[in-house]
Amino acid sequence: MSRSVGGNENVDKATLVGLLAGVDVIALAVSEGSDFLVFLNLPCALIVFGGVFASTLIKFPISTLGSALWDRIKVAFIARCVDPQQLIRQAGEMATIVRKNGILALDSYPIKNTFLQKGVSMCVDGDAPDHIHQVLTRDMTSRSSARSCRSGCSAQSARPVPPSA
């Protein structure tokens, strides 16, 4: 009766609806008598997308750009949600297992949330509580700072470069 919870990933419906709406708007405009080529202006697209890409390259190292781009694609199409209620239920199930069968019984317990899995594995391995706290805090901090660095890269690419004086 154990369930794996924590890192559920679902396709984000709003992104799909937005993409379909964008295509529909262009199709509607074309069906009203406009020529489809009006929407395909290569020089304008090169100026806009090339300019954004070039200014982003000026502001950030290439290693950050690759991971930031991949993160944005994942954020756009995959809604990753962690349900705290499910994690709480799972913690209760794990506590019951530990009371009945001991801590080693958690070694085979399925956990999808990688952060929780790491903490449980360290408990099963017999690591000291202070060490577990230190490692998980460092993990949480490094994940958080990596996310903020990549999201900062995405946010900065949308900002205009200040004019030179």
N, C-alpha and C positions, 0 to 999 in steps of 0.2 A: 504494500500500500504506500510505499515511498514514492514521492514525486520529485523530479528535478525541476528546480525553479531558480530564478535569479536573472538570467540573461536572455529573456525572451526577445526575439527579433521578428518583427512583422513588417511587411511592405507598407510604407506610409501612403495611405489613400489620398491625402491632400496633394501630395506630389503628383500622383497619377492624374487626379482630377485637374490640377493646374496645367499639366502638359497637354491633356486632351482639350482643355478649354482654349489654350493658346493655338493649337492646330485648328480647332473649330473656328476661331475668330479669323484666322488667315483664310481658311476655306470659304467662310461666309463672304469675306471681302472679295475674293477671287470670283465667287459665284455671282456677285452683284455687278460684274462687268470689268473689274480690274484685271490687269495682266499679272500673272504670278511672278513674272520677272521683276515687277516693281518691288517685291519684297526681298529680292536677291540682289543686293548692291554690294558687290565684292569689295570695291575700294573703301566704302564706309565700314564694312565689317572688319577689314584689315586694320583700319585706323582705330576703331573702338577696341577690338579684342587684342590686337597687337600692342596698342598703347597701354592697356591694362596689364598685359603680360610683362612688357618691358619695364614699366614702373614698379611692378611687384618684384621683378628680378633685381632691381636697383636696391630695394628695401630689405630683401631677405635672402639668406643663403639657399642654394638649390636643394639641399637636403631637407630643409623645412618645407619647401614648396611641394615636394612630392608627397610627403605624408599629409600635408594640409589639404591638397587636392583630393587624395583618397578619402580623408575624413569627411570632407564636404560631400563627396558622392555618396558615402555611406549614410550620412545624416539626411541627405535629400531623399533617398529611396528606402532606407530601413529605419523604422521607428523602434529604437531599442528602449525597452522599459523594464525597470526593476520594480516589482510590486512588493512594497514593504510588508504588507499583510501576509503574503506567501512566504517571505523570508522568515517572518516571526513564527508562522506555523511550522516551517521546516526546522527552525531552531528548537521548537517544542518537541517535534518528532525525534530530533537528534538527542535531546536531553533524555527522552524516554529510552532510546536505544542504549545510551551510555549507562543509565541506571540499571537496566536489565542485563546487558551483555558486556559492559566495560567499554572504555574508550577505543580499543582496537577494532570494535565492531563498526566504527565509522569509516574505517579504511576502505570498505567496499560500498559505502553509502553514496549514491549518485548526487553530485552537486554541480549545477551548470554555472553558477556565479563564480568566476575565477578568483575573485578576492576572498570570498567565503571559503572556497575550496582550499586556498593556500593556508588560511588560518587553521582550518580543521586538520589539514595534513601536518602542520607543525605541531598541533596538539597531540595527534596520534603518534608522531615521532618522539614525543616527550620533551620538546623544547621548553625552556624556561619561560614563564609568563612575561617577564621583562623583555626577553629576546623577541618573542612573538609580537609584543606591542611595538617594539622598535622597528622590526622588519615591516610590519603592516603599515605603520605610520609613514615610513620612508616610501613604501610602495604607493600609498595613497597620495603623498605629496608629489612624487615624481610623475604619476599619472595626471594629476591635476595641473602641474606646471607644464607638462608636454601638451595637454589639451589647450591651455590658455595661450601657449606659444603658437600652436597651429591655428587657433581661432583668431588670434591677433593678426596672423599673416593674412587670413581671409578678409578680416575687417579692414586692414590697412590697404589691401589691393583695391578696395572700393573708394578709398579717399583720394581726392585730387592731390597731385604733387604741388607744393607751394611754388609760386612763381619766383624766379631769381630776381634779386634786387639789382 
